[in-house]
Amino acid sequence: MKNFIISTFIIMFTTCALLSQEVKLGIKGGLNLSNFIDGDVTTPMSEGYSMRVASGASIFTELQINKTFAFRFGVEYNGMGGTKNGMQALPTQRLITEMAYAFGMSITEEQIMALGLLSMNMSPYYYANIENIAKFDYVTIPILAQVGTNLGQSSWRVYLNAGPFVSLLLSGKQDTRGTSKLFADPSGTTTLWSLIPDEAKKMIALMQPELYSVIENTISSETSFGETNITGELRSANFGIIGNVGLRFQHKSHCFFVEGGGNYGFQTVQEESTNGNNKIYATSIMFGYAFSLR
C-alpha cells in the first residue's frame, strides 16, 4: 500500500509540475483541535472524550495550473487525540501488568498465579479520578485540489482546497495524570480492594507475603499515574478527507497566509473493536509563508 501511495504521489506531482504556470514552496504551522467520534461499538474507555489542543505543521508545494486552479502536495505532522477529566475507566489488565513489572524479570510462577487469581476477581475495567490525555502523532500526506480568486485588483486572494489524505501513525500514548484511589464503579463508592474476596486475600498472603503487600498497597491506597505507550493497540495507518479555506497576501514572490480547515479519518483508530471503534477528526488554524520558485 505504501508503495502504491508513493507511486501515485510521484505521478500526480510530476504531471502537475509539467502543466503548472507557477510553483510555490511553503511552510505552515499552528494548532489542531481534535477529538474522537464514537462508533457503534463503545466501551467505558472509548467514550466521553473532549477536545484536545495540539500542534500541527506542514511543508508543501503548490502548483498553479492557471489563474483559478492549483494543486497542493505536502507532508504534515499532526498532533491529535482527546482528553478526559474526572472519574473514568482504565483497563484492569494494564494494572495487573504494572504490578507484575514491580517484581522485575524475576517474577515466579507463584506470583503469576497470585496475580492471575487477583485478575479473575475483577471486572475488565477499574475507575480512577484523574486527567487523561490520548496523544496521537501522525504524519499526513494530502493531495489537494485548490481554487481561488483575487479580491479585485488587490494583492489579497481567497482560496479553498480539498482532497484525500493518507496518515501514518508515529506514536500513541495515554498520558494519565494525578493520584486517585482505585474504584470498581464510576460512582466511586466501591474500592477494588473491597471487591477481592477474603479467601483470595488469605491465599495470596499465605503463598507470597511480599506480593500481598504490593497488591494491597497498589489497590487500597492512592495511586500515582503516568504515561503508557499504546501504539500497538492502534491502527498504523488511516485515510480520509481534508480541506481548508484561506486568505493570503502576495508581495512579489512572497506570500503570507492564514487558513482554517479540518480533516476526518474514515477508519477507526483502534486495531481491535473490543477497545471501541472511534474515528478521529480535527479542526485547525494555521499561519504560513510561501515563495514562488518560478
Secondary structure, DSSP 8 states (H G I E B T S, - for coil): -HHHHHHHHHHHHHHHHHH-SEEEEEEEEEEEEEEEE--SS--TTTS--B-EEEEEEEEEEEEE-SSSEEEEEEEEEEEEEEEEEEEEEEEHHHHHHHHHHTTGGG--HHHHHHHHHHHHTS-SEEEEEEEEEEEEEEEEEEEEEEEEEESTTSSEEEEEEEEEEEEEEEEEEEEEESEE--BSSTTS-SBHHHHS-HHHHHHHHHH-HHHHHHHHHHHHS-EE--EEE-GGGB-SEEEEEEEEEEEEEEETTEEEEEEEEEEEESS-SBSSGGG---EEEEEEEEEEEEEE--
